[in-house]
């Protein structure tokens, strides 16, 4: 009985964070995979993971982040505004880094460098 509750709870959680999965996990990882031959990773944590372990470990860490978010989501959801803010913040970061990586591939210039963040 409890396993089916966890399974339905996890599937509804995955639906709730579908844009995080789309942009932060898949979009960022796939665009990083394709952008690496055209530039370098400027974020020191992913750069260390890529240098020491490779691109697939970066994906594994992103998937582990989803499980961690599932674990802490009940605490964050005590305030609906806080959960919405958290989701939208992670989604926004995913969109920004995906756009940044695609700009490196297509135009040879980084959005982050263009606006002066690096």
DRENDRENDO-108605 format. One record per residue: x, y, z of N, C-alpha, C, O, CB in turn; residue in one letter. Coordinates in nm, 3 decimals, padded with zeros to 5 digits. Glycine has a CB too. Layout:
REM DRENDRENDO-108605
n.u  n.v  n.w  ca.u  ca.v  ca.w  c.u  c.v  c.w  o.u  o.v  o.w  cb.u  cb.v  cb.w  residu
X  Y  Z  X  Y  Z  X  Y  Z  X  Y  Z  X  Y  Z  A
...
//
This chain:
REM DRENDRENDO-108605
n.u  n.v  n.w  ca.u  ca.v  ca.w  c.u  c.v  c.w  o.u  o.v  o.w  cb.u  cb.v  cb.w  residu
00.082  -00.119  00.000  00.000  00.000  00.000  00.087  00.126  00.000  00.060  00.219  -00.075  -00.094  00.000  00.121  X
00.190  00.128  00.083  00.275  00.246  00.091  00.359  00.261  -00.035  00.387  00.374  -00.076  00.366  00.237  00.214  X
00.399  00.151  -00.097  00.478  00.159  -00.220  00.396  00.224  -00.331  00.449  00.307  -00.405  00.526  00.019  -00.263  X
00.268  00.188  -00.344  00.186  00.250  -00.448  00.166  00.399  -00.419  00.157  00.479  -00.512  00.050  00.179  -00.459  X
00.159  00.436  -00.291  00.148  00.579  -00.257  00.274  00.653  -00.298  00.265  00.762  -00.356  00.122  00.598  -00.105  X
00.390  00.596  -00.270  00.517  00.660  -00.307  00.528  00.670  -00.458  00.572  00.772  -00.511  00.637  00.582  -00.249  X
00.487  00.563  -00.528  00.495  00.563  -00.674  00.405  00.672  -00.732  00.448  00.748  -00.819  00.456  00.425  -00.731  X
00.279  00.682  -00.686  00.190  00.786  -00.738  00.237  00.924  -00.695  00.224  01.021  -00.770  00.045  00.762  -00.691  X
00.291  00.934  -00.574  00.342  01.061  -00.526  00.462  01.105  -00.610  00.475  01.223  -00.644  00.381  01.050  -00.378  X
00.551  01.011  -00.643  00.668  01.044  -00.723  00.629  01.082  -00.865  00.687  01.174  -00.922  00.766  00.928  -00.724  X
00.532  01.012  -00.922  00.491  01.046  -01.059  00.423  01.183  -01.062  00.442  01.258  -01.158  00.397  00.938  -01.116  X
00.344  01.217  -00.960  00.284  01.351  -00.958  00.392  01.457  -00.933  00.382  01.569  -00.984  00.175  01.359  -00.849  X
00.494  01.423  -00.855  00.607  01.513  -00.835  00.680  01.538  -00.967  00.713  01.652  -00.999  00.704  01.456  -00.729  X
00.705  01.431  -01.043  00.773  01.446  -01.172  00.691  01.534  -01.267  00.748  01.614  -01.341  00.797  01.308  -01.235  X
00.560  01.518  -01.264  00.477  01.605  -01.348  00.487  01.750  -01.301  00.492  01.842  -01.383  00.330  01.557  -01.345  X
00.490  01.770  -01.173  00.499  01.905  -01.116  00.630  01.974  -01.153  00.632  02.096  -01.170  00.486  01.899  -00.965  X
00.737  01.898  -01.167  00.867  01.957  -01.199  00.909  01.931  -01.344  01.028  01.931  -01.375  00.974  01.902  -01.104  X
00.812  01.909  -01.431  00.841  01.873  -01.570  00.929  01.976  -01.641  01.011  01.938  -01.724  00.711  01.855  -01.646  X
00.914  02.102  -01.609  00.998  02.203  -01.676  01.139  02.206  -01.618  01.234  02.242  -01.688  00.934  02.341  -01.663  X
01.153  02.168  -01.491  01.287  02.153  -01.434  01.359  02.039  -01.506  01.475  02.051  -01.542  01.280  02.125  -01.280  X
01.288  01.929  -01.525  01.346  01.814  -01.595  01.381  01.852  -01.739  01.488  01.817  -01.789  01.249  01.692  -01.592  X
01.290  01.923  -01.804  01.312  01.959  -01.944  01.431  02.053  -01.961  01.516  02.030  -02.047  01.187  02.023  -02.000  X
01.437  02.159  -01.881  01.541  02.260  -01.902  01.665  02.239  -01.818  01.776  02.244  -01.870  01.485  02.396  -01.874  X
01.649  02.214  -01.688  01.766  02.205  -01.599  01.840  02.073  -01.617  01.963  02.070  -01.614  01.723  02.221  -01.454  X
01.766  01.964  -01.634  01.833  01.835  -01.647  01.865  01.806  -01.794  01.982  01.798  -01.831  01.744  01.722  -01.589  X
01.763  01.791  -01.877  01.785  01.748  -02.016  01.846  01.861  -02.100  01.946  01.841  -02.167  01.654  01.701  -02.078  X
01.785  01.980  -02.096  01.833  02.090  -02.179  01.975  02.130  -02.147  02.058  02.145  -02.237  01.743  02.208  -02.163  X
02.004  02.148  -02.019  02.139  02.188  -01.980  02.240  02.079  -02.013  02.347  02.107  -02.067  02.144  02.222  -01.831  X
02.207  01.955  -01.980  02.303  01.847  -02.004  02.328  01.828  -02.153  02.444  01.819  -02.196  02.252  01.717  -01.942  X
02.221  01.820  -02.233  02.237  01.796  -02.377  02.310  01.913  -02.444  02.397  01.893  -02.529  02.100  01.774  -02.443  X
02.274  02.035  -02.406  02.341  02.150  -02.468  02.486  02.160  -02.421  02.572  02.204  -02.498  02.266  02.280  -02.435  X
02.514  02.121  -02.298  02.654  02.116  -02.252  02.731  02.012  -02.331  02.845  02.037  -02.373  02.661  02.084  -02.100  X
02.671  01.898  -02.353  02.733  01.790  -02.430  02.773  01.840  -02.569  02.883  01.812  -02.615  02.637  01.669  -02.442  X
02.684  01.913  -02.634  02.713  01.962  -02.768  02.798  02.088  -02.769  02.866  02.115  -02.868  02.585  01.988  -02.841  X
02.797  02.167  -02.661  02.871  02.293  -02.658  03.017  02.275  -02.618  03.100  02.361  -02.650  02.805  02.390  -02.564  X
03.050  02.169  -02.549  03.188  02.153  -02.499  03.295  02.160  -02.608  03.400  02.219  -02.583  03.200  02.022  -02.427  X
03.274  02.104  -02.726  03.378  02.120  -02.828  03.397  02.264  -02.875  03.500  02.297  -02.934  03.344  02.033  -02.947  X
03.298  02.350  -02.850  03.304  02.489  -02.897  03.350  02.587  -02.790  03.380  02.702  -02.821  03.169  02.531  -02.948  X
03.357  02.543  -02.665  03.394  02.634  -02.557  03.433  02.555  -02.433  03.460  02.435  -02.440  03.278  02.730  -02.524  X
03.435  02.624  -02.321  03.474  02.562  -02.195  03.364  02.584  -02.092  03.285  02.678  -02.103  03.608  02.620  -02.144  X
03.359  02.497  -01.995  03.264  02.511  -01.883  03.321  02.612  -01.785  03.432  02.593  -01.735  03.237  02.373  -01.812  X
03.246  02.719  -01.758  03.294  02.823  -01.669  03.254  02.802  -01.524  03.321  02.851  -01.433  03.244  02.955  -01.715  X
03.147  02.729  -01.502  03.105  02.701  -01.365  03.205  02.602  -01.305  03.225  02.494  -01.361  02.958  02.644  -01.360  X
03.268  02.635  -01.192  03.376  02.550  -01.141  03.331  02.411  -01.097  03.408  02.316  -01.111  03.442  02.618  -01.026  X
03.212  02.396  -01.044  03.168  02.264  -00.998  03.145  02.169  -01.116  03.202  02.060  -01.118  03.039  02.276  -00.915  X
03.062  02.208  -01.216  03.050  02.118  -01.331  03.182  02.098  -01.405  03.207  01.990  -01.458  02.946  02.172  -01.426  X
03.266  02.201  -01.409  03.396  02.187  -01.477  03.481  02.081  -01.409  03.546  02.001  -01.476  03.471  02.321  -01.479  X
03.480  02.079  -01.276  03.555  01.977  -01.202  03.498  01.838  -01.229  03.573  01.742  -01.247  03.553  02.007  -01.051  X
03.365  01.827  -01.230  03.301  01.697  -01.257  03.335  01.650  -01.398  03.368  01.534  -01.419  03.148  01.706  -01.238  X
03.326  01.742  -01.494  03.358  01.706  -01.632  03.503  01.665  -01.648  03.534  01.568  -01.717  03.326  01.822  -01.726  X
03.594  01.738  -01.585  03.737  01.707  -01.596  03.772  01.574  -01.532  03.850  01.496  -01.587  03.820  01.817  -01.533  X
03.715  01.548  -01.415  03.754  01.429  -01.340  03.672  01.304  -01.372  03.723  01.192  -01.363  03.744  01.457  -01.195  X
03.544  01.322  -01.409  03.457  01.204  -01.421  03.388  01.192  -01.556  03.352  01.082  -01.596  03.354  01.208  -01.314  X
03.368  01.302  -01.626  03.306  01.296  -01.758  03.163  01.347  -01.760  03.103  01.374  -01.656  03.308  01.156  -01.808  X
03.111  01.359  -01.880  02.981  01.420  -01.904  02.866  01.336  -01.847  02.765  01.392  -01.804  02.960  01.440  -02.052  X
02.880  01.203  -01.845  02.769  01.120  -01.798  02.754  01.126  -01.646  02.644  01.106  -01.594  02.790  00.976  -01.841  X
02.861  01.153  -01.576  02.850  01.174  -01.431  02.777  01.305  -01.400  02.709  01.316  -01.298  02.989  01.173  -01.367  X
02.792  01.402  -01.487  02.718  01.527  -01.470  02.568  01.500  -01.480  02.489  01.556  -01.403  02.762  01.632  -01.576  X
02.528  01.416  -01.574  02.387  01.377  -01.586  02.342  01.300  -01.463  02.231  01.321  -01.414  02.364  01.293  -01.713  X
02.425  01.213  -01.414  02.393  01.135  -01.294  02.371  01.228  -01.174  02.281  01.204  -01.093  02.504  01.034  -01.263  X
02.451  01.330  -01.161  02.436  01.426  -01.051  02.307  01.505  -01.067  02.240  01.535  -00.968  02.557  01.521  -01.045  X
02.270  01.539  -01.189  02.144  01.610  -01.212  02.024  01.522  -01.175  01.926  01.570  -01.118  02.133  01.655  -01.360  X
02.032  01.394  -01.207  01.925  01.300  -01.168  01.921  01.286  -01.016  01.813  01.281  -00.957  01.946  01.161  -01.235  X
02.037  01.280  -00.952  02.041  01.274  -00.806  01.980  01.400  -00.745  01.917  01.394  -00.640  02.187  01.256  -00.756  X
01.999  01.513  -00.810  01.937  01.638  -00.764  01.785  01.628  -00.765  01.719  01.680  -00.675  01.983  01.755  -00.852  X
01.729  01.562  -00.866  01.583  01.544  -00.874  01.535  01.461  -00.755  01.433  01.494  -00.694  01.543  01.475  -01.007  X
01.607  01.354  -00.720  01.570  01.273  -00.603  01.584  01.352  -00.473  01.500  01.339  -00.384  01.657  01.147  -00.597  X
01.686  01.434  -00.462  01.703  01.519  -00.345  01.589  01.620  -00.336  01.536  01.645  -00.227  01.839  01.592  -00.349  X
01.551  01.677  -00.447  01.440  01.772  -00.449  01.309  01.702  -00.408  01.227  01.762  -00.338  01.425  01.835  -00.589  X
01.290  01.578  -00.450  01.172  01.501  -00.409  01.171  01.480  -00.258  01.066  01.486  -00.194  01.168  01.365  -00.481  X
01.288  01.457  -00.203  01.300  01.434  -00.059  01.270  01.560  00.022  01.205  01.553  00.126  01.440  01.384  -00.025  X
01.317  01.676  -00.025  01.297  01.800  00.050  01.171  01.877  00.010  01.134  01.974  00.076  01.417  01.889  00.033  X
01.105  01.835  -00.097  00.986  01.905  -00.144  00.877  01.917  -00.038  00.817  02.024  -00.027  00.930  01.834  -00.265  X
00.848  01.813  00.043  00.745  01.832  00.146  00.776  01.945  00.244  00.685  02.013  00.291  00.726  01.703  00.223  X
00.902  01.966  00.273  00.941  02.075  00.362  00.921  02.209  00.292  00.870  02.305  00.351  01.088  02.059  00.408  X
00.961  02.215  00.165  00.947  02.340  00.089  00.799  02.371  00.065  00.760  02.487  00.064  01.022  02.330  -00.046  X
00.719  02.267  00.047  00.577  02.286  00.014  00.493  02.333  00.132  00.373  02.356  00.117  00.520  02.158  -00.039  X
00.552  02.346  00.250  00.475  02.399  00.362  00.424  02.539  00.332  00.327  02.585  00.392  00.559  02.399  00.490  X
00.490  02.606  00.241  00.445  02.737  00.193  00.433  02.727  00.041  00.533  02.709  -00.028  00.543  02.852  00.236  X
00.312  02.740  -00.012  00.292  02.728  -00.156  00.375  02.829  -00.233  00.430  02.797  -00.339  00.145  02.744  -00.191  X
00.384  02.948  -00.183  00.465  03.048  -00.251  00.611  03.010  -00.258  00.678  03.036  -00.358  00.450  03.181  -00.181  X
00.661  02.947  -00.154  00.801  02.907  -00.151  00.828  02.794  -00.252  00.932  02.793  -00.316  00.841  02.861  -00.010  X
00.734  02.700  -00.265  00.751  02.591  -00.361  00.748  02.646  -00.505  00.831  02.608  -00.588  00.640  02.483  -00.342  X
00.653  02.734  -00.533  00.645  02.794  -00.666  00.772  02.873  -00.697  00.825  02.865  -00.808  00.522  02.885  -00.677  X
00.821  02.949  -00.600  00.944  03.025  -00.620  01.062  02.932  -00.648  01.141  02.959  -00.738  00.973  03.113  -00.496  X
01.074  02.824  -00.572  01.184  02.729  -00.590  01.179  02.666  -00.728  01.281  02.658  -00.797  01.179  02.620  -00.482  X
01.060  02.621  -00.768  01.046  02.560  -00.901  01.083  02.659  -01.010  01.159  02.625  -01.101  00.902  02.510  -00.922  X
01.030  02.779  -01.003  01.054  02.876  -01.109  01.200  02.922  -01.111  01.253  02.952  -01.218  00.962  02.996  -01.091  X
01.263  02.927  -00.997  01.405  02.963  -00.993  01.490  02.857  -01.064  01.577  02.891  -01.145  01.451  02.980  -00.848  X
01.466  02.731  -01.034  01.543  02.622  -01.096  01.512  02.615  -01.245  01.603  02.595  -01.327  01.512  02.486  -01.028  X
01.385  02.633  -01.282  01.348  02.635  -01.424  01.419  02.749  -01.496  01.470  02.731  -01.607  01.195  02.649  -01.440  X
01.423  02.866  -01.434  01.487  02.983  -01.496  01.636  02.960  -01.516  01.692  02.996  -01.619  01.465  03.107  -01.411  X
01.700  02.901  -01.417  01.842  02.869  -01.431  01.862  02.771  -01.546  01.955  02.787  -01.626  01.898  02.811  -01.298  X
01.776  02.671  -01.555  01.785  02.574  -01.664  01.768  02.639  -01.800  01.841  02.607  -01.893  01.682  02.466  -01.646  X
01.672  02.730  -01.812  01.650  02.800  -01.938  01.771  02.886  -01.973  01.816  02.887  -02.087  01.523  02.886  -01.931  X
01.823  02.959  -01.873  01.939  03.046  -01.897  02.061  02.967  -01.944  02.125  03.005  -02.042  01.973  03.123  -01.770  X
02.093  02.858  -01.876  02.214  02.783  -01.914  02.194  02.709  -02.046  02.289  02.692  -02.121  02.252  02.684  -01.804  X
02.072  02.666  -02.075  02.046  02.601  -02.204  02.062  02.702  -02.317  02.125  02.672  -02.419  01.904  02.540  -02.207  X
02.006  02.821  -02.301  02.022  02.927  -02.402  02.169  02.964  -02.416  02.219  02.981  -02.528  01.938  03.052  -02.364  X
02.239  02.976  -02.305  02.382  03.009  -02.308  02.460  02.904  -02.388  02.540  02.939  -02.474  02.438  03.019  -02.165  X
02.436  02.778  -02.360  02.508  02.671  -02.430  02.473  02.668  -02.578  02.561  02.646  -02.662  02.476  02.535  -02.366  X
02.347  02.690  -02.612  02.307  02.691  -02.754  02.369  02.809  -02.827  02.404  02.797  -02.944  02.155  02.695  -02.767  X
02.382  02.923  -02.760  02.448  03.038  -02.822  02.595  03.009  -02.850  02.649  03.052  -02.952  02.435  03.162  -02.733  X
02.659  02.935  -02.760  02.799  02.897  -02.783  02.809  02.808  -02.906  02.900  02.825  -02.988  02.858  02.825  -02.659  X
02.717  02.714  -02.920  02.720  02.622  -03.035  02.689  02.696  -03.164  02.762  02.683  -03.262  02.621  02.507  -03.014  X
02.581  02.774  -03.166  02.533  02.835  -03.289  02.608  02.962  -03.329  02.632  02.985  -03.447  02.389  02.866  -03.277  X
02.644  03.045  -03.229  02.701  03.176  -03.261  02.846  03.193  -03.214  02.911  03.292  -03.248  02.618  03.283  -03.199  X
02.896  03.098  -03.138  03.033  03.108  -03.090  03.053  03.211  -02.980  03.167  03.248  -02.950  03.123  03.140  -03.203  X
02.945  03.258  -02.921  02.953  03.358  -02.815  02.862  03.313  -02.701  02.755  03.255  -02.723  02.913  03.500  -02.867  X
02.905  03.340  -02.580  02.830  03.300  -02.462  02.742  03.414  -02.413  02.786  03.529  -02.405  02.925  03.256  -02.351  X
02.618  03.383  -02.381  02.526  03.482  -02.325  02.580  03.536  -02.193  02.572  03.656  -02.167  02.385  03.421  -02.304  X
02.636  03.450  -02.112  02.691  03.490  -01.983  02.806  03.588  -02.001  02.817  03.686  -01.926  02.739  03.367  -01.904  X
02.892  03.563  -02.099  03.001  03.656  -02.128  02.949  03.786  -02.186  02.999  03.894  -02.154  03.102  03.593  -02.224  X
02.847  03.777  -02.272  02.792  03.895  -02.337  02.733  03.994  -02.237  02.751  04.115  -02.251  02.686  03.854  -02.438  X
02.663  03.940  -02.136  02.604  04.031  -02.038  02.699  04.064  -01.924  02.663  04.137  -01.832  02.477  03.972  -01.983  X
02.821  04.009  -01.929  02.925  04.047  -01.835  02.927  03.972  -01.702  02.983  04.021  -01.605  02.913  04.189  -01.807  X
02.867  03.854  -01.696  02.869  03.778  -01.572  02.999  03.701  -01.552  03.031  03.660  -01.440  02.753  03.683  -01.568  X
03.073  03.679  -01.660  03.202  03.610  -01.649  03.306  03.691  -01.721  03.423  03.652  -01.725  03.195  03.466  -01.708  X
//
